Amino acid sequence: MSLRTKRALADSLKKLLAKRSLDKITVKDIVEDCGVNRQTFYYHFHDIYDLMEWTFRNKAEELLNGTADYNDWLSGVESLMEYLKEDRVLILNIYHSVSHELISNYLKKVIRPYVLQVVVAQAKELERPAAEANIEFLTDIYTLTAAGIMMEWIGQQMKVSGTEERLHKLYVAMDGSIQFMLRNLSET
């Protein structure tokens, strides 16, 4: 019942976001649309932002769960872009109504675990174990780069072509560079 209620609240938020920006939506709007009371909302979520994060996190896990592989890193990020395109109105309403940092943080949270799996897999192939701090550092570099490319695309109303090409270039640049950088970092 709990998961079903959370999904119903998330569906109501998405439905409302299709019509107006996040800063114009209240908890009252969500519970009225969903047919539950405020107490039920607050039992599951602290506020609308918590609901929004839960909604995105679940979708991201669905898209990226268990598919992180150095050879298909790009396809995972492209799946995320397809999701963003499908929910274009929702994403742009959020982007234009709250701090851009909220969307940026969401993208980083979604992309980071995926990138971490890729970096860890490459680190395991090294002759000497890589330091955890170096793995985290490289994960941050690639996460921030991918999220930055996607934020630029969102900021341009998702209309700019070439974003997939830029992500592909990042993927190509990563090829072999993770192990190379981990080896270089281990010497410092």
C-alpha positions, 0 to 999 in steps of 0.5 A: 500500500505504501509504495502504491500511495507514493506512486499515486502522489508522484503521478499527481505531482507529474500531472500538475507539473504538466500544467504549471510550474513547481512553485505554483503547486502546493501539497494541498493541490497534490493531495486533492488530485490524488484523493488522500489527506495531507497527513498521508502526504507527510507520512511519506514525504517531508515536502514537495521537493522530497516527493519530486526527488523520490519520483526522479530517483525511482525513474533513474533506478529503473533506467539505469539499474544494473546496466552500468558497464564501461562498454555501455556507459553512453547508452545509460546516459542516453536513456536518461536523456530520453526520459528527460525528453519524454517529460520535457514539460515537467522538467522545464517547469521545474527548471524555470520555477526553482533553483537550477541547482535542484535539477543539477543535483538531481542529474548528479545523483542519478548519474554518479552511481552509474559512473562510479560502477564504471570507474570501479570496474576499470580500477579492478583491471589495474595491476595495483589497487586504486586508492578510494579517494582517486576513484571518487575523484574520477567519478566526480569529474565524469559525473560533473561533466555529463551533468554539465552537458545535460544542464546546458541542454536543459537550459536551452529548452532541450532544443539544441542538437548535438548534445548526444554527440557531445556525450558521445565525445565524452564517452570516447574521451573516457575510453582508456582514460580512466585507467590512465588517470588512476595510474597517474593519480597513484603516483602523486 
